[in-house]
Amino acid sequence: MDGIVTIEIPVSSEAAAALTDADRRAALGRYVSRMLCGAGARDVLAEAIAEAKAEAQAAGMTDADIDAELAAYNAERRD
């Protein structure tokens, strides 16, 4: 990505707290840029999921751990 610029985007306080991490801000910038410059939402979402999975695996989580976390999250959202 050439010509990187910093912009301000209003977000919730929770989102702002999550964006204190420089790596997370950089990843979000890549996703926004790709989404607005031609990549489809599905492509960006697939990339985000793959990146999150790679980070979880780098932290020592297995595929089974990740599946269990997703199942627990989905169960909480249904309640």
DSSP file (Angstrom, degrees, kcal/mol; ACC not computed):
  #  RESIDUE AA STRUCTURE BP1 BP2  ACC     N-H-->O    O-->H-N    N-H-->O    O-->H-N    TCO  KAPPA ALPHA  PHI   PSI    X-CA   Y-CA   Z-CA
    1    1 A M              0   0    0      0, 0.0     3,-0.3     0, 0.0     2,-0.2   0.000 360.0 360.0 360.0 112.6    0.0    0.0    0.0
    2    2 A D        +     0   0    0      1,-0.2     0, 0.0     2,-0.0     0, 0.0  -0.550 360.0  29.6 -87.7 157.4    1.6    3.2   -1.2
    3    3 A G  S    S-     0   0    0     -2,-0.2     2,-0.3     1,-0.2    -1,-0.2   0.919  74.7-168.7  65.4  47.1    0.8    6.6    0.2
    4    4 A I        +     0   0    0     -3,-0.3     2,-0.3     2,-0.0    -1,-0.2  -0.526   8.6 178.7 -71.2 131.2   -0.3    5.6    3.7
    5    5 A V        -     0   0    0     -2,-0.3     2,-0.5     2,-0.0     0, 0.0  -0.928  26.6-122.2-129.4 156.3   -2.0    8.4    5.6
    6    6 A T        +     0   0    0     -2,-0.3     2,-0.3     2,-0.0    -2,-0.0  -0.854  33.1 176.7-100.4 133.0   -3.4    8.6    9.1
    7    7 A I        -     0   0    0     -2,-0.5     2,-0.5     2,-0.0    -2,-0.0  -0.854  28.4-117.5-127.8 165.3   -7.1    9.6    9.5
    8    8 A E        -     0   0    0     -2,-0.3    -2,-0.0     2,-0.0     0, 0.0  -0.906  27.9-179.5-104.7 133.0   -9.5    9.9   12.3
    9    9 A I        -     0   0    0     -2,-0.5     2,-0.2     2,-0.0    -2,-0.0  -0.995  30.0-121.3-130.1 124.7  -12.6    7.7   12.5
   10   10 A P        +     0   0    0      0, 0.0     2,-0.3     0, 0.0    -2,-0.0  -0.474  43.1 164.8 -66.2 130.9  -15.1    7.9   15.3
   11   11 A V        -     0   0    0     -2,-0.2    -2,-0.0     1,-0.1     0, 0.0  -0.897  41.3 -83.9-138.0 167.0  -15.5    4.6   17.1
   12   12 A S     >  -     0   0    0     -2,-0.3     4,-2.5     1,-0.1     5,-0.2  -0.248  42.5-109.8 -66.5 162.0  -16.9    3.4   20.4
   13   13 A S  H  > S+     0   0    0      1,-0.2     4,-2.1     2,-0.2     5,-0.1   0.849 120.8  54.7 -63.6 -33.0  -14.7    3.7   23.6
   14   14 A E  H  > S+     0   0    0      2,-0.2     4,-1.8     1,-0.2    -1,-0.2   0.918 109.3  46.6 -65.6 -42.7  -14.5   -0.1   23.6
   15   15 A A  H  > S+     0   0    0      1,-0.2     4,-1.5     2,-0.2    -2,-0.2   0.908 110.3  53.4 -65.0 -41.5  -13.2   -0.1   20.0
   16   16 A A  H  < S+     0   0    0     -4,-2.5    -1,-0.2     1,-0.2    -2,-0.2   0.898 107.5  51.2 -60.4 -40.3  -10.7    2.7   20.8
   17   17 A A  H >< S+     0   0    0     -4,-2.1     3,-1.2     1,-0.2    -1,-0.2   0.893 109.2  50.6 -63.9 -38.9   -9.4    0.6   23.7
   18   18 A A  H >< S+     0   0    0     -4,-1.8     3,-0.7     1,-0.2    -1,-0.2   0.766 105.0  59.3 -69.1 -24.2   -8.9   -2.4   21.4
   19   19 A L  T 3< S+     0   0    0     -4,-1.5    -1,-0.2     1,-0.2    -2,-0.2   0.245  73.6  94.3 -92.3  13.8   -7.0   -0.1   19.0
   20   20 A T  T <   +     0   0    0     -3,-1.2     2,-0.5     4,-0.1    -1,-0.2   0.716  67.4  89.7 -72.8 -18.5   -4.3    0.9   21.4
   21   21 A D  S <> S-     0   0    0     -3,-0.7     4,-2.2    -4,-0.2     5,-0.2  -0.691  73.3-148.6 -81.3 122.6   -2.3   -2.0   19.9
   22   22 A A  H  > S+     0   0    0     -2,-0.5     4,-2.4     1,-0.2     5,-0.2   0.866  96.3  52.6 -61.2 -39.4   -0.2   -0.8   16.9
   23   23 A D  H  > S+     0   0    0      1,-0.2     4,-2.4     2,-0.2    -1,-0.2   0.901 109.4  49.4 -64.0 -40.1   -0.4   -4.2   15.1
   24   24 A R  H  > S+     0   0    0      2,-0.2     4,-2.5     1,-0.2    -2,-0.2   0.903 110.8  49.7 -66.2 -40.9   -4.2   -4.2   15.4
   25   25 A R  H  X S+     0   0    0     -4,-2.2     4,-2.4     2,-0.2    -2,-0.2   0.912 111.1  49.7 -62.8 -41.9   -4.4   -0.7   14.1
   26   26 A A  H  X S+     0   0    0     -4,-2.4     4,-2.1     2,-0.2    -2,-0.2   0.916 111.2  48.9 -63.5 -42.7   -2.2   -1.6   11.1
   27   27 A A  H  X S+     0   0    0     -4,-2.4     4,-2.3     1,-0.2    -2,-0.2   0.918 111.2  49.9 -63.1 -42.9   -4.3   -4.7   10.4
   28   28 A L  H  X S+     0   0    0     -4,-2.5     4,-2.8     1,-0.2     5,-0.2   0.900 108.2  53.6 -63.4 -39.9   -7.5   -2.7   10.5
   29   29 A G  H  X S+     0   0    0     -4,-2.4     4,-2.5     1,-0.2    -1,-0.2   0.902 108.6  49.5 -60.3 -41.2   -6.0   -0.1    8.2
   30   30 A R  H  X S+     0   0    0     -4,-2.1     4,-2.5     2,-0.2    -2,-0.2   0.922 111.8  48.5 -63.6 -43.5   -5.2   -2.8    5.7
   31   31 A Y  H  X S+     0   0    0     -4,-2.3     4,-2.6     2,-0.2    -2,-0.2   0.932 113.1  46.6 -62.9 -46.2   -8.7   -4.2    5.9
   32   32 A V  H  X S+     0   0    0     -4,-2.8     4,-2.4     1,-0.2     5,-0.2   0.932 112.9  49.8 -62.5 -45.5  -10.3   -0.8    5.4
   33   33 A S  H  X S+     0   0    0     -4,-2.5     4,-1.3    -5,-0.2    -1,-0.2   0.923 113.6  45.4 -59.6 -45.3   -8.0    0.0    2.5
   34   34 A R  H  <>S+     0   0    0     -4,-2.5     5,-2.2     1,-0.2    -1,-0.2   0.902 112.8  50.2 -66.2 -40.9   -8.7   -3.2    0.8
   35   35 A M  H ><5S+     0   0    0     -4,-2.6     3,-0.7     1,-0.2    -1,-0.2   0.898 115.9  41.6 -65.7 -39.3  -12.5   -3.1    1.3
   36   36 A L  H 3<5S+     0   0    0     -4,-2.4    -1,-0.2     1,-0.2    -2,-0.2   0.649 113.7  53.8 -82.8 -14.9  -12.7    0.5    0.0
   37   37 A C  T 3<5S-     0   0    0     -4,-1.3    -1,-0.2    -5,-0.2    -2,-0.2  -0.065 129.8 -69.5-115.7  34.2  -10.3   -0.1   -2.9
   38   38 A G  T < 5S+     0   0    0     -3,-0.7    -3,-0.2     1,-0.4     2,-0.1   0.021  89.1 121.7 116.0 -30.2  -11.9   -3.1   -4.6
   39   39 A A      < -     0   0    0     -5,-2.2    -1,-0.4    -6,-0.2    -2,-0.1  -0.457  63.9-115.4 -69.6 141.6  -11.5   -6.2   -2.5
   40   40 A G     >  -     0   0    0     -2,-0.1     4,-2.2     1,-0.1     5,-0.2  -0.337  18.8-113.9 -73.9 157.8  -14.8   -7.8   -1.6
   41   41 A A  H  > S+     0   0    0      1,-0.2     4,-2.8     2,-0.2     5,-0.2   0.870 117.7  55.2 -58.7 -37.8  -16.1   -8.0    1.9
   42   42 A R  H  > S+     0   0    0      2,-0.2     4,-2.8     1,-0.2    -1,-0.2   0.901 107.1  49.8 -64.0 -39.8  -15.8  -11.8    1.8
   43   43 A D  H  > S+     0   0    0      2,-0.2     4,-2.2     1,-0.2    -2,-0.2   0.929 113.3  45.7 -62.9 -44.8  -12.1  -11.5    0.8
   44   44 A V  H  X S+     0   0    0     -4,-2.2     4,-2.4     2,-0.2    -2,-0.2   0.910 114.0  48.8 -66.1 -42.5  -11.4   -9.1    3.6
   45   45 A L  H  X S+     0   0    0     -4,-2.8     4,-2.6     2,-0.2    -2,-0.2   0.921 110.7  50.3 -63.6 -44.1  -13.4  -11.2    6.1
   46   46 A A  H  X S+     0   0    0     -4,-2.8     4,-2.4     1,-0.2    -1,-0.2   0.902 111.6  48.7 -60.8 -40.9  -11.6  -14.4    5.1
   47   47 A E  H  X S+     0   0    0     -4,-2.2     4,-2.5     2,-0.2    -1,-0.2   0.909 110.6  50.8 -65.2 -41.6   -8.2  -12.7    5.5
   48   48 A A  H  X S+     0   0    0     -4,-2.4     4,-2.5     2,-0.2    -2,-0.2   0.912 111.4  47.8 -62.9 -42.6   -9.2  -11.4    8.9
   49   49 A I  H  X S+     0   0    0     -4,-2.6     4,-2.5     2,-0.2    -2,-0.2   0.924 112.3  48.8 -64.7 -44.5  -10.2  -14.8   10.0
   50   50 A A  H  X S+     0   0    0     -4,-2.4     4,-2.3    -5,-0.2    -2,-0.2   0.901 112.6  48.3 -62.8 -40.4   -7.0  -16.4    8.7
   51   51 A E  H  X S+     0   0    0     -4,-2.5     4,-2.3     2,-0.2    -2,-0.2   0.916 111.9  48.8 -66.8 -42.5   -4.9  -13.7   10.4
   52   52 A A  H  X S+     0   0    0     -4,-2.5     4,-2.3     1,-0.2    -2,-0.2   0.902 112.0  49.5 -63.4 -40.5   -6.8  -14.2   13.7
   53   53 A K  H  X S+     0   0    0     -4,-2.5     4,-2.6     2,-0.2    -2,-0.2   0.909 110.1  50.5 -65.0 -42.0   -6.4  -18.0   13.5
   54   54 A A  H  X S+     0   0    0     -4,-2.3     4,-2.3     1,-0.2    -2,-0.2   0.899 110.8  49.3 -63.6 -40.0   -2.6  -17.6   12.8
   55   55 A E  H  X S+     0   0    0     -4,-2.3     4,-1.3     2,-0.2    -1,-0.2   0.911 111.5  49.2 -64.8 -41.7   -2.3  -15.3   15.8
   56   56 A A  H  <>S+     0   0    0     -4,-2.3     5,-2.5     1,-0.2    -2,-0.2   0.913 112.2  47.9 -63.9 -42.5   -4.1  -17.8   18.0
   57   57 A Q  H ><5S+     0   0    0     -4,-2.6     3,-1.6     1,-0.2    -1,-0.2   0.882 108.1  54.6 -66.2 -37.2   -2.0  -20.6   16.8
   58   58 A A  H 3<5S+     0   0    0     -4,-2.3    -1,-0.2     1,-0.3    -2,-0.2   0.797 104.9  55.4 -64.7 -27.0    1.2  -18.6   17.4
   59   59 A A  T 3<5S-     0   0    0     -4,-1.3    -1,-0.3    -3,-0.2    -2,-0.2   0.414 130.9 -96.0 -85.6   2.1   -0.1  -18.1   21.0
   60   60 A G  T < 5S+     0   0    0     -3,-1.6     2,-0.2     1,-0.3    -3,-0.2   0.473  76.9 140.6 102.3   2.9   -0.3  -21.9   21.4
   61   61 A M      < -     0   0    0     -5,-2.5    -1,-0.3    -6,-0.2     2,-0.2  -0.556  39.9-143.2 -80.5 144.4   -3.9  -22.6   20.6
   62   62 A T     >  -     0   0    0     -2,-0.2     4,-2.4     1,-0.1     5,-0.2  -0.493  30.3-102.4 -94.4 171.1   -4.8  -25.6   18.6
   63   63 A D  H  > S+     0   0    0      1,-0.2     4,-2.7     2,-0.2     5,-0.2   0.889 125.9  53.5 -59.2 -38.2   -7.6  -25.9   16.0
   64   64 A A  H  > S+     0   0    0      2,-0.2     4,-2.3     1,-0.2    -1,-0.2   0.898 107.7  50.1 -64.4 -40.2   -9.7  -27.7   18.7
   65   65 A D  H  > S+     0   0    0      2,-0.2     4,-2.3     1,-0.2    -2,-0.2   0.926 112.0  47.7 -61.4 -44.9   -9.1  -24.8   21.1
   66   66 A I  H  X S+     0   0    0     -4,-2.4     4,-2.5     1,-0.2    -2,-0.2   0.919 111.5  49.9 -63.8 -44.5  -10.2  -22.3   18.5
   67   67 A D  H  X S+     0   0    0     -4,-2.7     4,-2.4     1,-0.2    -1,-0.2   0.893 110.7  50.5 -61.1 -40.3  -13.3  -24.3   17.6
   68   68 A A  H  X S+     0   0    0     -4,-2.3     4,-2.4     2,-0.2    -1,-0.2   0.900 110.0  49.8 -65.9 -40.8  -14.2  -24.5   21.3
   69   69 A E  H  X S+     0   0    0     -4,-2.3     4,-2.4     2,-0.2    -2,-0.2   0.919 111.9  48.1 -62.9 -43.8  -13.8  -20.8   21.8
   70   70 A L  H  X S+     0   0    0     -4,-2.5     4,-2.7     2,-0.2    -2,-0.2   0.902 111.3  50.5 -64.1 -40.6  -16.0  -20.1   18.7
   71   71 A A  H  X S+     0   0    0     -4,-2.4     4,-2.3     2,-0.2    -2,-0.2   0.912 111.3  48.2 -63.8 -42.4  -18.7  -22.6   20.0
   72   72 A A  H  X S+     0   0    0     -4,-2.4     4,-2.2     2,-0.2    -2,-0.2   0.911 112.3  49.4 -64.3 -42.3  -18.7  -20.9   23.4
   73   73 A Y  H  X S+     0   0    0     -4,-2.4     4,-2.1     1,-0.2    -2,-0.2   0.937 111.9  47.8 -61.1 -47.3  -19.0  -17.5   21.8
   74   74 A N  H  X S+     0   0    0     -4,-2.7     4,-1.4     1,-0.2    -1,-0.2   0.883 110.5  52.0 -63.0 -38.6  -21.8  -18.6   19.6
   75   75 A A  H  X S+     0   0    0     -4,-2.3     4,-1.1     1,-0.2    -1,-0.2   0.903 109.1  50.4 -65.0 -40.5  -23.7  -20.2   22.5
   76   76 A E  H  < S+     0   0    0     -4,-2.2     3,-0.4     1,-0.2    -2,-0.2   0.897 108.5  52.1 -63.2 -40.2  -23.4  -16.9   24.6
   77   77 A R  H  < S+     0   0    0     -4,-2.1    -1,-0.2     1,-0.2    -2,-0.2   0.792 106.3  54.4 -68.7 -27.3  -24.8  -14.9   21.7
   78   78 A R  H  <        0   0    0     -4,-1.4    -1,-0.2     1,-0.2    -2,-0.2   0.755 360.0 360.0 -77.2 -24.1  -27.8  -17.2   21.4
   79   79 A D     <        0   0    0     -4,-1.1    -1,-0.2    -3,-0.4    -2,-0.2   0.481 360.0 360.0 -75.6 360.0  -28.7  -16.8   25.1
